[in-house]
Amino acid sequence: MAYRRFTMQKLKSDFGLQEREADLFLHIEPLQPSSWLRTTLRAGREMQLVSEKAKSEFIVAPILAELRLRSYKAFSVFSGAMLTVDTKRNLNGECDFILSDKNTMFPESAIFALVEAKHGLIDEGIPQCAAQMLAARMFNGNDENQVIYGCVTNTDEWQFLKLEGTTIVIDKNKYYFNELPTILGVICHIVAQYVDLPELAPEPVLT
């Protein structure tokens, strides 16, 4: 719960973070979803997705699993992982999704934090995501030169963030579910900054 307590003002006062807006992804090559993902998401959207948990399970998790499996498990996806860095400063708690550049059973690094927006409110999820991004960098060794990415989504809207030095950069653009190839392209672009991705398979590879 601790990450949810953060506001942008608290992040600024406690950690000296600043915020600004920018175009984060100017030249993204869309990635077409596989037939498996299209079918899975179509089935998911026909469910009664009345909670953040349901949206995570039926929409977000398949999207992240698609990229991991099509890249032959070049990175890891952790759902509901605890990221405890500094309990005294409230940098602890459960994360909706954490991506790691290592293919391991337990998180050994964190490069991307995804937050399911509570009550569907993207703006209210930004401080929570920013706090998790800051904690991720500390978890990795607290190298301020390391860039960490994040995203807040209600599954209809996707807002991406970037932690660069002491600045949280908020993408000027929001992406929408009907732009799924671009969303997949953005996440693939992010992961490729940390992992030498192979040529993606056309469908998820389960071996």
N, C-alpha and C positions, 0 to 999 in steps of 0.2 A: 504493500500500500504506500510505502514511503515516496516512491517516484511520483505518485499522483498528487502529492502535497505541494509540488513545486509550482510556482508561478514564474513568469519571466522576470519579474522584479526580484524575487528571491534568488534566482540564478545570477542576476546581475550583482546583487549585494553580497551574496555568499561566495561567488566564484569569479566575479569580475567579467562575466560574459557580456558580450554585446550582441545585437542582432541587426541584420540588414537583409534586404531583398536583392535578388539577382536572378538572371536567367542561368540556371545551372546546367541545362542540357540543350545545347543549341543544335547539335548535329547527331541526333540519335537515329540509328537504323532500326526500324520496327522489326520485331521478331514475331512471326506468325505462330499462334498457338497450335499445338498438336491436335489431332482429332480426339485423343484421350481427354485433353484439357477442355476442349469445346463441349464435349459430351458431359464431362463431370460438372462443369460450371452451369450448363443448361439444367442439369438435374438439381444442382444445388439451389439455383434461383427459383425453382418451382417449389422448394420447401418453404415452410413458414419461418423465416429467419427473423425472430423477434428479439434476439439478444446479441450482444457482441460476441459471446462464445460461439453461437451458431454461425455467425458470419465468418468468424475465424476458421471454424472447422470446414465449412462447405465452400468458401470462396477463397480466402487468403491462403490457407494451407495448401490447396491444390496448385495455386499459382507458384508458390515457392518450391513445392515438390517437383513441379514440371521442370523448372530451371535446374534444380539439383540433379535430377535423373537424366535429363537430356545432356548434361555436362559430365556424365559418367561419375557422379558423386565427387566432383572437384571441390566442393565446399559442403559445410554442414548447416542444417536448419534446426534450431532448438525452439520448441514451443513450450511456454510456461516455465522457462529456466529461471532460477534465482540468480540475480547478479548482485552480489554483496561486495561492496568496495569500501565503504566508510559509513558505518551505522550512525556515528555521531553527527554526521553531516547529511543524514537521510539518503545516502546513495546506496540503497539496498531495496530489495523487493523483487517481485515476480515480473518478468518481461513477457509480453505477448509472443513476440518472435525475436530471436537473435540469430544473425547469420555469422558464421565463423569461416575464416579462410583455411581452416584445417578440418580434415575429415576424421573426426574423433567422436567417441561415445559421449563425452562430456565437454562442455565449453573450455577451450584453452586460449581462445582469443575471440574478439568480437569486432566485426567491421560494419555492422548494419543493424539498427534497431527499428522494428516496426511496431507501432502502437495502434490498436483498434480503438478508434475514437469513441469515447463514452457518450451515450445518448446521441451518437451520430454527429457530434460537434467537433469539426476538424480543428478550429482555432484553440479550443480548450485542451486538445491533446498535444499541442506543440510544446508546451513547457515540460510535460511528462516525457516526451520523446527526447527533447534536448538534454534532460537530466540523464536519461539512459545512455545517450551518446557520450556525454561527458564521463559517465561511469565506465563505459566500454573502453574509452581511451586510457583511463586510469588502470583498468583491469589488464590492459595490454602492456603496461609499463610506464604510462603517463608521459609519453613523448609528445610534446605539444606540436611537433611538426607532423604528426600523423593525422591524416584526415579520416573522419568517421562520418558515415552517412546515416540517415534515418528517414522514416516515412510515417505519416499519420493517415489512416484511411477509415472510412466507414463503408468501404467496398464500392460505393458509387463514385466517391471522390478520393483521389490519391494526392497528398501533399508531401513533397520530398524536401529534406533538410540536409545541410552539410555543416559539420563542425570543423572549422579551419582556424587553428590558433585559439584565440579567445573569442571568436565570433561564430554565432549561429547564423548561417546563411539560409534564408527561406526562399525556396524557388518561387519566382513570380507566377509561375504557371501551375495550375492544378490539372491533373489528368483524370479522365472519367472512364468508367467501366467500358463504354463503347469504344475507347481507345486502347483496348487491351494489348494489341501488338506494340504500341509505344510504351506502355507500362512494363511489359516484359523486356523491351529493349533497354529501358532505363535501368532496371534492376540488373540485367546482364552487364550493362556498361559499368555499373558500380562494382560488381563482383570482379570483373576483369581487371580492375585497378589493383587488386590484391592477389588474384589467382591467375595463373597461366591457363586460361580456358582452352579446352580442345574444340575442334569444330563440333557444334552441337548436333546431336542425333535428331532426326525428324520426329521421333516419338520417345517417350520415357524409356530408359533402359533399366530394367529391374535386377540385372545380375550383379 
